[in-house]
Amino acid sequence: MSKLNLTFACWNYDRTRALMDGTVKVDGIDLNYLNLPVEETFFRMARFREFDISEMSLSSYCVTLSKPERPFVALPIFPSRFFRHSCIYVNANSGIREPKDLIGKRIASPEYQMTAPVWIRGILSDHYNVPVDAQPYLYGGEEEVGRIEKMKLALPPNIQVSPIAPHQTLSQMLYDGELDALYTARMPSSFLKGDGKVKRLFEDYPEVERRYYRETGIFPIMHTVVMRREVYEANRWIAQSLTKAFIEAQRHTYEDLKDTAALKAMLPWLSAYVDETQREFGDDWWPYGLEKNIKTLDTFTRYHHEQGLSPRKLDVQELFAPESLEAFKI
């Protein structure tokens, strides 16, 4: 019997590489893995639905759930997680020294609905008393002109969002002082210049992020994996097949990181980093599935609603294909 041929767009992650190189097979599926940067994958899937399966911004996916057609169905697989305290960049002359100084400033993100800024705004509100609607927001290309919101947003009146000028980029605006702060996933080139004109708000971010995790138990989820709804509805068995394969591919990475015969990543003290991570997070420090991620997902869906991106707070159960949430037992 022939297998189902499906395209899968995703970046080249260690936890998915076994799917890309064919080490892990997907039951009943020939997977055509397209190794694409996240911005390209998200744009092409959100705008044109080009792929059968793809990595997708968790926020973008949640936005689609309020659309009448609900074009995607997700799996509880999270290829990207990231603590985002390190991703608040400020102009050194802006007068921003601590989070409360952000109130009323000129703040931007490449897109308002991006997952990283959703987490940043939510964390600043919950933990530093910086209201989400304390100022308007700008959006636009970080390094290239012409970036737009991938998805049409219907925001409440208290959330004001507007584009930068067509000739501007956020990185340069931050450097020149036309912006006070930038919430972004990619490190801006104006920070990488290293001349001190652009700084991180939390310069001691590793300790700040460790403290946040110890207080909350949250390791923020950035991306999930989605299937086009028509592909899923025609072959509902693929949800379980894919989930099993992603879990198996991740298991290979856990084993690679613990192998001391030779280092499989170019980090001199890789074993020490793994030991430290296990002490902090436990053995499964990058958990897939719903059960271990309920608090993280519940917090994110609350932020999404509070920031005007969801008309109601989404229930975490409704995010995922039901076939991906249970497995047989012997």
C-alpha positions in Angstrom: 0.0 0.0 0.0 1.3 3.4 -0.9 2.0 6.0 1.8 0.6 9.4 2.1 2.9 12.1 0.7 2.9 15.2 2.9 5.0 18.3 2.9 6.4 19.6 6.3 8.0 23.0 6.6 10.2 23.5 9.6 13.6 24.9 10.6 16.6 22.6 11.1 16.3 21.9 14.8 18.2 19.1 16.6 14.8 17.8 18.0 13.4 17.4 14.5 16.5 16.5 12.6 15.8 12.7 12.7 12.7 13.4 10.7 14.6 15.5 8.2 17.4 13.0 7.6 15.0 10.0 7.7 16.3 8.3 10.8 12.8 8.4 12.2 10.0 7.4 9.9 6.3 8.5 10.2 3.8 5.6 10.2 2.0 5.7 6.8 3.5 8.9 5.6 6.3 9.9 3.3 7.4 13.2 4.8 8.9 15.8 2.5 10.8 18.0 5.0 11.4 21.5 3.8 14.1 23.1 5.8 13.1 26.8 5.9 13.7 29.7 8.3 10.8 30.4 10.6 9.8 33.7 9.1 9.4 32.2 5.6 7.5 29.2 6.9 5.1 31.3 8.9 4.5 33.8 6.1 3.9 31.1 3.5 1.6 29.0 5.7 -0.4 31.8 7.2 -0.9 33.7 3.9 -1.0 30.9 1.3 -1.4 27.6 3.2 1.3 26.1 1.0 2.3 23.1 3.2 0.4 20.1 4.5 2.1 20.4 7.9 4.3 23.2 9.3 5.9 24.7 12.3 3.8 27.8 13.3 3.9 30.6 15.7 1.7 29.7 18.7 0.1 33.2 18.6 -0.6 33.1 14.9 -2.3 29.7 15.3 -4.4 31.0 18.2 -5.4 34.0 16.0 -6.7 31.5 13.3 -9.0 29.8 15.8 -11.2 32.9 15.9 -11.6 32.8 12.1 -14.8 31.1 10.7 -12.8 28.6 8.7 -10.3 27.6 11.4 -7.8 26.5 8.7 -5.4 24.6 10.9 -5.3 22.0 13.6 -2.3 21.8 15.9 -0.4 18.9 17.6 1.0 19.3 21.1 4.5 19.4 19.7 6.6 22.5 20.5 9.7 22.8 18.3 10.6 26.2 19.8 10.6 27.4 23.4 12.5 30.5 24.7 12.7 32.6 27.7 12.1 36.1 26.4 13.4 38.5 29.1 16.6 38.7 27.0 14.6 40.0 24.0 13.7 43.5 25.3 16.1 45.9 23.7 16.3 49.6 24.6 18.0 52.7 23.3 20.7 53.6 25.9 19.5 57.2 25.9 15.8 56.4 26.4 15.9 56.7 30.1 14.7 53.1 30.5 16.5 51.5 33.3 13.9 49.1 34.7 10.6 47.7 33.5 8.3 50.5 34.8 10.3 53.0 32.7 8.7 51.4 29.6 5.3 52.9 30.4 4.4 55.6 27.9 7.5 55.0 25.7 7.8 54.4 22.0 7.7 50.6 21.7 7.7 48.4 18.6 7.7 44.7 17.5 8.1 43.3 14.0 4.4 42.2 14.3 2.0 42.8 17.2 0.7 39.3 17.1 4.2 37.6 17.2 4.5 35.0 20.0 7.6 36.5 21.5 6.1 40.0 22.1 2.9 38.4 23.5 5.0 36.6 26.1 7.0 39.8 26.8 4.0 42.0 27.2 2.3 39.4 29.4 5.3 38.9 31.6 5.8 42.7 32.0 2.1 43.1 33.0 2.0 40.1 35.4 5.4 40.5 37.1 6.4 44.2 36.6 3.1 46.1 36.6 3.6 47.4 33.0 0.0 47.5 31.6 -0.3 46.2 28.0 -2.3 49.3 26.9 0.0 51.8 28.6 1.2 53.1 25.2 0.5 52.5 21.5 2.8 50.1 19.6 4.5 50.3 16.2 5.3 47.4 13.9 7.4 46.9 10.7 10.4 45.2 9.3 13.2 44.7 11.8 16.0 44.7 9.2 14.2 45.1 5.9 11.5 47.6 4.9 8.0 46.5 4.0 7.1 43.9 6.6 3.4 43.7 7.4 1.2 41.8 9.8 0.7 38.4 8.3 -2.8 38.2 9.7 -5.6 40.7 9.8 -6.2 41.7 13.4 -9.4 43.0 15.1 -8.0 44.7 18.2 -10.1 46.3 20.9 -10.0 50.2 21.1 -7.6 50.3 24.1 -4.9 48.5 22.0 -3.4 50.9 19.4 -1.1 49.5 16.8 0.3 51.3 13.7 3.0 50.7 11.0 6.3 52.5 10.7 7.0 54.5 7.6 7.7 52.4 4.4 11.4 53.4 4.4 12.1 52.6 8.0 13.4 49.6 9.9 12.9 48.9 13.6 16.6 48.1 14.2 17.8 51.4 12.8 15.0 53.4 14.5 16.0 51.9 17.8 19.7 52.8 17.1 18.8 56.4 16.1 16.5 56.9 19.1 13.3 57.0 17.1 12.2 54.1 19.2 12.8 53.6 22.9 12.3 49.9 23.1 12.0 46.9 20.8 10.3 43.5 21.7 11.6 41.0 19.2 12.6 37.4 18.7 15.7 38.1 16.5 18.6 40.0 18.0 18.7 43.3 16.1 21.8 44.3 14.1 21.9 47.6 16.0 22.5 45.6 19.2 25.1 43.4 17.5 27.2 46.5 16.6 28.3 46.4 20.2 28.8 50.1 20.7 26.4 50.4 23.6 23.8 52.5 21.9 21.3 49.6 22.1 21.2 47.5 25.2 19.2 44.8 26.8 16.7 45.9 29.5 17.7 42.8 31.5 21.5 42.6 31.1 21.6 39.8 33.7 18.9 37.9 31.8 20.0 34.3 32.6 19.5 34.9 36.3 16.2 36.8 35.8 14.9 34.0 33.6 16.0 31.3 36.1 14.1 33.2 38.8 11.1 33.5 36.6 11.1 29.8 36.0 11.5 28.9 39.6 8.6 31.2 40.5 6.2 30.1 37.8 7.3 26.7 36.4 6.8 28.2 32.9 9.3 27.6 30.1 7.5 29.7 27.4 6.3 27.9 24.2 6.9 29.8 21.0 5.9 27.5 18.2 3.7 24.5 17.7 3.1 22.2 14.7 -0.1 22.6 12.6 -1.8 20.5 9.9 -4.0 22.0 7.3 -7.5 21.2 8.4 -8.6 19.6 5.2 -5.6 17.3 5.2 -6.3 16.3 8.8 -10.0 15.8 8.3 -9.4 13.5 5.3 -6.8 11.4 7.2 -7.4 11.8 11.0 -5.0 9.0 11.7 -2.1 11.3 10.8 -2.3 13.2 14.1 -1.2 10.2 16.1 1.4 9.1 13.5 3.0 12.5 13.5 2.9 12.9 17.2 4.6 9.6 17.8 7.3 10.5 15.2 8.0 13.9 16.8 8.4 12.3 20.2 10.7 9.7 18.8 12.8 12.3 17.0 13.1 14.3 20.2 14.2 11.2 22.1 17.2 10.9 19.8 18.2 14.4 20.7 18.0 13.8 24.4 20.3 10.7 23.9 22.7 12.7 21.8 23.0 15.4 24.4 23.9 12.9 27.1 26.5 11.0 25.0 29.9 11.7 26.4 31.9 9.5 23.9 32.1 12.6 21.7 30.3 16.0 21.8 27.5 16.2 19.2 27.1 19.9 19.7 29.9 22.5 19.6 29.8 23.5 23.2 32.9 22.7 25.3 31.0 22.1 28.5 27.9 20.5 27.0 27.7 17.8 29.7 27.8 20.4 32.4 25.0 22.4 30.7 22.9 19.2 30.4 23.5 18.4 34.1 22.6 21.9 35.1 19.4 21.8 33.0 18.4 18.5 34.5 18.8 19.8 38.0 16.6 22.8 37.1 14.0 21.2 34.9 14.1 17.5 35.4 14.9 14.8 32.8 12.2 15.9 30.3 13.2 19.6 30.1 11.5 20.3 26.8 8.2 18.5 27.3 5.7 17.7 24.5 2.1 16.8 25.1 -0.7 18.7 26.8 -0.5 17.4 30.4 3.0 18.8 31.2 2.3 22.1 29.4 -1.2 23.1 30.8 0.0 25.9 32.9 2.2 27.4 30.2 -0.5 27.1 27.6 -3.2 28.5 30.0 -1.0 31.5 30.7 -0.3 32.1 27.1 -4.0 31.9 26.0 -4.8 34.3 28.8 -2.2 36.8 27.6 -3.5 36.3 24.0 -7.0 37.3 25.1 -5.9 40.2 27.4 -3.9 41.7 24.5 -6.8 41.7 22.2 -5.7 38.9 19.9 -8.4 36.4 20.9 -12.0 37.5 21.4 -12.3 35.1 24.3 -9.8 33.1 26.3 -9.1 29.8 24.5 -9.3 26.6 26.4 -6.1 24.7 26.0 -7.9 21.5 25.1 -9.4 23.1 22.0 -5.9 23.9 20.5 -5.0 20.3 19.6 -6.3 17.4 17.6 -7.9 15.0 20.1 -6.2 12.1 18.5 -2.8 13.6 19.5 -3.8 13.8 23.2 -4.3 10.1 24.0 -2.4 7.0 23.2 -3.1 3.3 23.7 -1.9 1.4 26.8 -1.0 -2.2 27.2 
